[in-house]
Amino acid sequence: MANLDISDLLILKEIHRSGSITRSVEHIGLSQPSISIRLNHLRKHFGDALFVRTSAGMQATPRMEGLLPKIEQALELLAPIGADAPFDPGTSTRTFRLGLAQVAQMALLPELVALLNQCAPGLRVESVELGPHTSKQLEAGEVDVAIGYPTELQAGVYQQRLMTEQYACVARCDHPRLGDSLSMHDFLAEEYVSVDAPATVHARLDKVLEERGIERKVKIKVSSLLGIGQMITSTNLLAILPSRVARTLEHDASIKVLKLPFSLPSYDVCQYWHERYHHEPGHIWFRQTIFETFLDMPLPA
C-alpha cells in the first residue's frame, strides 16, 4: 500500500472511536467487508496489527495510539473547509490594526473607542498612521482597515464611503484682528500655519487653492497635526483644517472656528480593506461597526 488517502485515516479514527468495525460502517460509508479489507492493507502498511479484539471490543495497539494524534492533525488539514466560526465581540480579545489619517485619529478614533468599550470590552485597537505603503500593509494583514481620504490603491483593495467632509478655518479666540466672521480681506491679510503632508487632504487643499488663484501667507509649514492646536493658541496664525478636526480643537475654549469666505469642494472619507479578509467574520464585524458608526455622520455646525 504505497499511499494513504483520507478515507484510510477516517477508518482508523472511527474504529478507534467506536471500538468496532461494524459500528464504523454508519460513519464511514463503506461496507463492513470493505472496511476489513482496507484495515488489513493498513496493517501491512504500518507493520502492526493496529487493533486487536478484546472483551471490550477492538482496542488500539500502542503503535496505533501513537499514530492517532498525527491522524487527527492530518484529517483537520485535509478536511473540506467549512464556514468560519462566528465572531463574538463580547468575548473577543482580538487586536485590530486600524490605519488612520491624522485627521481620523483626532476626530473619529475617540468615538470609535468609546463604542468598542461598550460592545467589545476585551477587544483592542492599534492605530497605525497611513502612508505610501498602506496598500501593501492591507494586503499583508499589517493593517486590517484603513480610514482616510480616497487615494489610488492597488488592485484587491475594497473601498467604502463613510462620510463627507469639508474645510473650516481656526484661530485663537482672542485674536486681535478677528471677530466671529472671516472676510476675504481678512483671509488674505492674515498669516497661516500649513500642514505639508503629500497624498492627504492637506495636499488636496493646496491644489484647490492654487487652482482658484487664492494665495495664503504661509508663515509656518508642519508635517503633521500634532501640536497644531497649541500653535494656534500661542500665535496669531490661522489654519485651514477639516471641519471635524476644527471642531475637535474648538473644545479648547481658546480656539474658535470660522467659516471660510469662499466655497471649497467637500470630499469623501472612506474605509479600505483587502479582499483577503473580505469574508473573515471578525473583520466583517469590525468593518460593519465602523460603517454604522460613521456613515453620513453630520458635519459639525
N, C-alpha and C positions, 0 to 999 in steps of 0.2 A: 504494500500500500504506500505508494510514493508520496501522495499528497492527501491532506485532510481538507474537508470543506466544513462549512458552518453547521451542516446537519450532523456531522460526526461529533462535533463539540456539544451540540444540543442533546444528542443521545447520551453522552457521558454525564452531562449535567442532570438530565431528567432521571436517569437510573439512580444516580446518587441521591436525588431529592426524594424519589418515591420508594426506593428500595425494591423495585420490581420492574422487570421488562414488560410484563402485562399492563401494569398501570401506566407505563410510559407511552403506550400506544396513543392514548387520547390527546396528549400534548404535543407529540412529535409528528403525528400524521402519517406514520408508516405502520405496516402490519407487524405483528409480533415476529413472524419468521424473518422479515426484512431487518428488523432491529437486531435479532440474534445473529444474522449473517454479518451485519456491519460491526457488531461488538466483537465477533471473532477476528475480523480484519484488524480492528483497533488493538486487540490483544497482541496480534503478531507485530503490528507497527511499533508498539511500545515495549514489546518483550516482557509483558507482565499480564497476569490474569485480570487486573483492574478491579473486578468484582468477584466475590465468591459467595456461594449460597450458605446461609446460616439460618438458625431458627428464627431470627428476626428479619429475614429477607436477604436481598442482595447487599452485601456490605463491601465498602471500598477497601482496597488494599492500601498499604502505606504509600505505594507508588502513585495510586490514584488520588489519594488525599493531597499529595504534593503537587499533582497536576492541576487540581481544582482551582486555585487562585488564578493561575495563568489562563485557564479555560474561561473563567468569568471575565477576565480582562479582555481576552480576545473577542468574546461574544459582545461585550459592550462596545468595542471598537468597530466590529463588523456589522452590528445590527443596524437596520434602517433607522435613519434619524427621524424622530418624531417631532412633535411640537415642543418648543422651549417651555420650560417651567414658567408658570405665571410669576410676575414680579409683584412683590408685596412691599409697597413703600413704607408701610407702618412698622415693619420689622427689619427692613434692609439696612445694612451698614456700608453699602457701596459708596465709592467715591466717584463723582462725576467731574470731569475736567471741562470747564466752561471757558471757551475763548471769548474774550470781551475786548472791544474797543474801550479806550479810556472813558469815553462818554457813557457807555453802558455800565462800566464799573461804578461810576459815580451816581448815575440816575436810575439804574434798573436793579443792580445786584442787591442792594439793601432790601428792596421789596420782595425779591425772589427768596432770599434767605429767610425773611420773616415768615413767608408762606411755608417753606420747607420745614421750618422748625415746628409748625403745627401739624402737617400731614405726614412728614417723614423725619421724625426727630433723630433717627440714627444715621441718616444719610449725610454725607459730607460733600462739599463743593470746593474744588481748587480752581481759582481764577488764573487764566493764562492770557497774557496780553497778545492781541492779534499782531501779525507781522507778515512779511512776504512769504513765509513758509506755511501759512495756515492750511492751504490745501493739502500739503504733504502731511501735516500733523493730523488732519481729519482722516486721511487715508490710513495712516499708521496707527490710529487709535490713541495718539498722544493728546488729542483734543476730541471730546465727544460731540459737543455742539459749539458753534461759534455764533456770536451775535454782533452785527455791525452793519455798516453802510455797504450796499452791494458793490462788489468788485469782480473782476474776471477771475473765475476759479477753474480748476482743472475738471476734466470730464469725471463723472461719477459722483459729483457733489450736488446734493439736493439744496434747493433754496425755497424758503417760505417767508412771505411778508408778514411782519408783526404789526407795524405801526407807521405812521407818517410823522416826520419831524420837520421843524423849521428853525430859523435863527432868531436870536434876540441879542440885545446889547446890554452889558452890565457896567456899572460904575459904582463908586462908593457913595453912600447916602449923603454925605456932607461935601460932595464935590462943589468947589467954589463957583463953578460957572453953569452947572446943570441943575434944572429942576426935575419935574416929573415927566417931562417930554423931551424929545430929541429932534431938533430941526435939521434940515440938510446943512445949513450953515454950521451948526454945532458939530455935526458929524465930521465935516471936512476940516474944522478948526482944531479938533482935539487929537491927542496922540494915543496910540494903541499898543497893547501887548498882543502879539500874534503867535498862534501855535503853528510851528513849521513841522508838519508830520505828513510825508508823502503817502498817497493811497488811502487817505482818510477824508472825512467830511471837511476837515480844515483845508486840505489842498483843493477840494471842490469849491469851497468858499472863495479862495483866492482866484480861482479861474473864472468864476461867475462875476466877481467884482471887476476883474480885468476886462472881461468881455463887454461890460456895461460902462467902462471908462470911469469907474469910481475908484479913486485912489486914497487909501488911508495913509495917515502919517504914522508908520510903524516905528515905534521907539525901541521896542524890545521883541526879539523872537525867542520863543522857548520851544523845546522839543516835546513837551507833554503838558497835561493839565495840572500836574502835581504842583501845588503851591500857588496856582493862579489866583485863587481867592484872596490870599494874603497879599499878593502883589497889587490887586485892585484896591484893597482897603488901605494900603500904605502909600499909595501914589494917586495922582490924578489921571492915570491911564484908564482907557476903556478897553473892552474886549467884546468881540462878536463870538457867540457860542451857541450851540444847540439849545433850544429853549428849555429842555428838561434839565440840562446842566445849569443853565442860568437860574432856574427856579430852585434848584438844589443849593446853589450858592446864596440865594436870597434868604435862606433860613438863617444865615448870619445877618443879624439886624444891621450890619454896617454896609450891606450891598443892596442895591436896587436894580431892578430890571427895567429897561427902556425899550420901547418899540422902535424899530428902525424906521427912518424917514423915507424908505423906499421898499419895494417888494423884492423878495428873493424867492426863488423856487424852492418848494419843500422837497423832501427826499424820503425814501422808504428806509426803514430799518428791518433787516431780515435775520432769520436764523438759518444756519447751514449745518449739514451733516453728510457723511459719506454713505454711499449705498451699501457698503459692507455691513453697516449697523442698522439698516433701514427696518429690518423685521425683528430685531432683538427686543424682547418685551420691556426690559428696564429702560432701554434707550427710547422706545416708543413712549413710555410713561413720562420720561423726563422732557422730551420734546413737546408732548401734549400739554404738560404743566406750564411750560414756558409760553406756548401758544395761547392757552386760555388766560394766562395772567396778563399778557401784554398786548393781545390782539386789539388793535384800534384803541389803545389807551388814549384818552382825551389829551389834547395838548394843554399845557398849563395856561391858565387865564393870563 
